[in-house]
């Protein structure tokens, strides 16, 4: 390479290593794995985090929601930033923010410190994740090479959840819960080191940031989630509960006004004019609400009631991942024959059946007869919907807007999961308090003086009374989750109108759709 070529390469910000596409793909895939994995790796550690930092069960949900709210709320802004500022630059910034937040989270000594770090992780993930997908298009030429790269990226996105569950179990049991966060630090540093050496910078495109839209939507959803969780502990007449709901109404209303007037809105409102696309967002939001609740509560059940170790708990969730992959593969093969609607209807119905089965859970339930079967049903139904909803979300949009349409579906999944979890936690809090009042007389009659003294100090009932309280709260929360899935099912049956003639457009749009993580 000549001196002039090297100078031109430097001006364009291109990578200094040529002919190493495998390393570039490994860097991009490692970033996506880290972001996707972090949505589940913390789940298995939740009981240990609760004990170490003294979270209540309802407040514990913030460990998940703090991440998903900022991740989902800023996801589209992160994609826009990559287009305007340069994708490699934004990618590295996101990785560094995510890495720093992981370090701070692992060092947390107070609940608020961990929640702040988790929120910052979500910011870093929202910056890095959409940019990592876009970097594939600028790093690999169109054709077989790019298709293979997308295949690797999709496989990492699909398998990241299962890897996170196993990794979370091993790190928590063999080391400490803090390592589910510390593990990101060396990986993030390595990615940041390799990125400028093997990944070239993209061309910048002029545009505007819809920062006000991103902030009002994220703050509005956070206020709404906080209102529900606060209500579960302090009641619906509490001043902070009412204030949070009022703030949510104002902020989300402002978000709607901002988006209707913005020249380059973060959420183009025209995306909602198509009934099928809007339906796909509603279905994803409703199903994600139930999915986040299922993972949160079953993790607590298998460890706190069944007594599973973290590793065994991670293994217990593997059938869900297998069922999701099986359902997605089935839908992908049969979509050209049957069309999307049958999979939306059947997928939502099967998911609802699994949630209804979980609502029967009790303190005497075992993994084989009370957990495994409903989780497999749940996972298969979700798998049928994931591919179908992604295709429907991008149908009928221009090629250059396919990324925004699928990105909005991803954001809907994250935000809907946070909102749904907060509602289910509210139901859980009310039901568990009522059950605790019923269990106290039996506890006082049968417990030892030491147990009574501990109860007076902590207010928590020990086993087996505590198991009854936890199981009743979980069971009741799944009844509410059934109602959420019913919304998805009714939307699929009544509102969706995808015709056979739309299949060709759906197939063509699939190439522009990113995977739903």
Secondary structure as UniProt FT lines:
FT   HELIX           3..12
FT   HELIX           21..41
FT   HELIX           43..45
FT   HELIX           46..53
FT   HELIX           57..60
FT   HELIX           62..85
FT   HELIX           87..106
FT   HELIX           111..139
FT   TURN            142..143
FT   HELIX           144..174
FT   TURN            177..178
FT   HELIX           179..198
FT   HELIX           211..234
FT   TURN            236..237
FT   HELIX           239..261
FT   TURN            263..264
FT   HELIX           269..272
FT   HELIX           275..300
FT   HELIX           301..305
FT   HELIX           310..316
FT   HELIX           318..338
FT   HELIX           340..358
FT   TURN            359..360
FT   TURN            363..364
FT   HELIX           367..372
FT   HELIX           373..394
FT   TURN            395..396
FT   HELIX           399..401
FT   HELIX           402..446
FT   HELIX           449..458
FT   TURN            463..464
FT   HELIX           465..490
FT   HELIX           491..495
FT   HELIX           500..502
FT   HELIX           503..510
FT   TURN            511..512
//
